[in-house]
Amino acid sequence: MKKALIILVVFAGLVSCNNNNRFSVSGSIKDAEGDTLYIEHTGLLKTTVLDSVKLSSTGDFSFKSARPKYPDYYRLRLKDKIIAFAVDSCEDITINSKQTNFATDYQLTGSQPSLEIQKLRKSVMNIQKKANELTSDLSSEVRNAKIAVIEKDIEAHKEMARKLILQNPRSTAAYFALYQKVNNTYLFSPYIKSDKPYCGAVATSFNEYMPEYERTKNLYSLVLDAIRTERQAKDKESWDKVLEENGVGYINISLPDKNKKTQNLSDLVGKMILIDFSAYESEQSVDYTFALRELYNKYHSRGFEIYQVSLDRNKMLWEKSIANIPWICVRDENGPNTIAASSYNVSSIPTTFLMDKKGSIIGRSLNLEELNREISKGL
């Protein structure tokens, strides 16, 4: 019976929302007679004015707007002062404030995420106020003391934000928390190791429920890029470790060819090797393959080999393209996301590495003339 009642209440709310299909923001701004109050949509790339009203002596206002397709962000603006709030669907939000301290000392009802946003903004504004006091005329002692206080406040703010994110990473307040700035610098960054789990939690939650939302795509892309950057840094460390511990100038690659036979780069040491990262699906593939074939035909009999790592996404296209290729060509099932590419810090294709007979990398992405010169010299 209780479960049925809950479902009925939720259904009734949905019907009401669908019939209305709008959200409203109303309230009163005291001591602001004659001033213009704006309601604005805060988009990912720009802010758009939706409506405005010239306040009377009572300061009463009421705005209505179409409900957003996805939870989104809005603000009331009075001169240069801002009240930020979030709209999930078709809420009726009430905001009461005064002209003085408009952006900080306001009362809001009808949106729990917006109350959390208020706490976040008030905290950041307090930190920014202290940061603005760091003038050039301060002594080093005073300046360092103020910086220490700011750093402590930032950590307290981030701890509040972390708890908020962990409680509900899918909330508009959690997303909002990631994009707060002091001195135009984000307090959270997916590129900072301690911040990454929180950025990742919000990105994953948004991607699960709202994968097509532009904010989701933006944050998810940032987090993925941060992961790739960290992986490349680790791979660079691995490379340095290989050089230090083993005294070799390359990282071994072990991948299957089209016949599912594992081909080890290390098995070719003793030959002059061109390690090639490319894709047959790329526009320049035909011309590029022709140039590689010329090199191969010219030097293979003298001890030159090509070890090609395909970054093609389409396995069938790759297999068809290499049907008559004479050199070694391997492919990871992960396609362009293969660890081999990140190990060699490949950021674009084609990328090549020329390895001498001793296993040392002697050139990266050399042009055809340079390749001919170095190969001739090394054979």
Summary of the structure (lengths in Angstrom):
residues: 379
radius of gyration: 29.8
end to end distance: 84.8
largest distance: 93.0
contacts: 1105
relative contact order: 0.07
helix: 44%
strand: 25%
